[in-house]
Every structure is written in structure tokens, then in C-alpha cells.
Amino acid sequence: MVAVKILSPNLIDTINIDLSILKDFKLIIKKMLVIEQKFDIDSFLLEIREMLTRELDLRIEAVNMRRFEDNFKNVKCCSA
């Protein structure tokens, strides 16, 4: 089994634009989705931005692959 992660050109820019649009429309989104006042949409959008940035960082992906390999090196079905 092989997993391949392909990054599209300008993907980070596209994500940042999309998140900026969501931020511009956050009040409308809250009203449309009937989100409670306690919900912090700014923190939510920041968390999404950070998560997507980590997902697109192939250095982090390489570290995770090495960690996975170390954790499962003695498991027959998961060895490299």
C-alpha cells in the first residue's frame, strides 16, 4: 500500500483566500447556522488555518512517516 500527497500550485494562497472570505462572512454564517454566541468563530477559523498549514507542510509529513514506521516496525502488517 502506498500513499501519495500531491500539492497543487498556489494551494496555500487559495486556502488563505477562502479563509479570508469565511472571516468576512462570519456574522452571516453564525446567523445562518444558528451558532450559539459562545462559539468563537475567530478561534475556529484560526484552528482550521493552522491545521491546514500543518497538513501541507511536507516536513511534518516526513516526521510523521518516520514516527509511524518506528511505532509499527514490529507489526507484520504495517512494516515498510
NORDA-V982815 format. One record per backbone hydrogen bond with DSSP energy under -1.0 kcal/mol. NH is the residue of the N-H (numbers start at 0). CO is the residue of the C=O. Records with the same first field share a line. If there is no record, write none. Layout:
NH=CO  CO
This chain:
10=7
13=9
14=10
15=11
16=12
17=13
18=14
19=15
20=16
21=17
22=18
23=19
24=20
25=22
28=24
29=25
30=26
31=27
32=28
34=29
38=35
40=38
43=39
44=40
45=41
46=42
47=43
48=44
49=45
50=46
51=47
52=48
53=49
54=50
55=51
60=56
61=57
62=58
63=59
64=60
65=61
66=62
67=63
68=64
69=65
70=66
71=67
74=71
77=74
